[in-house]
Amino acid sequence: MSTNRSEAATGCSSKAIIEWLFGEGRRIEGTRRFVHALAHQMNAHGASIDRLMVSLLTLNPQLVATSETWLKSTDTTTTINASHDVRTSERYIGSPLEAIYKTHKRVRQRLDNLPEDAHRAYTELAEDGFTDYLALPVLFGETDEPGAAIIICTKREGGFTVQDVASFRQVRDYVAPVLEVHALRYLSRSLMNTYVGKRTSEKVLAGMVKRGDADIINAALWFSDLRDFTHITETLPAKQVLEMLNEYFEFVAAAVGAQGGEILRFIGDAMLIVFPIGENMCIQNACQSAIDAAIDAHNTLEVLNHQRRRNQLPEIEFGVGLNVGEVIYGNVGAPDRLDFTVMGPAVNRTARLESLTKELGRSILFSKEFAKLIDQPVHFFGDFAMKGIAEPQPVYGLESD
């Protein structure tokens, strides 16, 4: 393949790299694999790169950015996720990445002749033998704000030449639309996971988007609800109500997630959670995971309520109904506004069991089918009428509750 004079002088064929980008490169799925392949392509066509990092800004309640870093010394690519508070950290303030996202201009720094007050981002690389550092902002679409940054480092004596930098900038311009696709894919998965949960997002992104699309699944089911929530909303300031809800949702989510459950819906102060039965979880394990999560959540609640009492805040109390059975899992709603949820008699019974926790003064109640599948000793409370269900239903709870 022919090269122009500047490419021949630097040894870096930006033309060859760009041709790869518009062919094989743009079809690579996964940002880690793409960065790994890009580093190899750049070095194969004359670049002298020992470290390549791509940082993508994202829209996520926990993360501000995600990055992939390739190292020539190990030929490995590592993912690092940055939380929102990184922007107030000593490591970020004054760093080249901060400069990139604030000024929207490239950052170049020779590492073999650093000033005494150099930022640690530079000094750490210099200590590892790197000689030159180049960070380039990447613009997406019509925006003037960088959506990503590319950081290129070398250990070559003398660092990068002027022509090296020119070639890297040209490659950056052509890699921008490819990275934008990766950023949008990450964004879609991130938002879907945040608002509908990982299992549901996978279904939706796989094409299960039409009204009426549904699966029949078996699952252990959890329905929980805060006690006296109406009174709380009438008496507490809105800010305290939101803080209380978020605290409640957070410790329940931690307990449930640790046991393989997934929050399917928030319904005001209520939570509908599933522990799907399948290849990775049998029916006994699903039910045991659900009861273990309920016990863990209530144990955490004791600690939280102790802190809330010390801060003169109302205690958090909630009940949990647990059941197991077959449910419809899919899309319902208006033609242009859908909800992905679970439906069926098993779901209704789960909600009714939770309602009975108030009447019986218990934290956790469950069905006969569920009681048969867990290890803990159980107590039978009797048969109870449930709204919408023809026959009285047997109700069980933990002996220790």
Secondary structure by P-SEA (a helix, b strand, c coil): ccccaaaaaacccaaaaaaaaaccccccccaaaaaaaaaaaaaaacccccbbbbbbbbbcccccccbbbbbccccbbbbbbbcccccccccccccaaaaaaaccbbbbbbcccccccccaaaaaaaaacccbbbbbbbbccccccccbbbbbbbcccccccaaaaaaaaaaaaaaaaaaaaaaaaaaaaaaaaacccaaaaaaaaaccccccbbbbbbbbbbbbbbcaaaaaaacccaaaaaaaaaaaaaaaaaaaaaaccccccccccbbbbbbcccccccaaaaaaaaaaaaaaaaaaaaaaaaaaaaaccbbbbbbbbbbbbbbbbcccccccbbbbbcccaaaaaaaaaaaacccccccccccaaaaaccccbbbbccccccccccbbbbbbbbccc
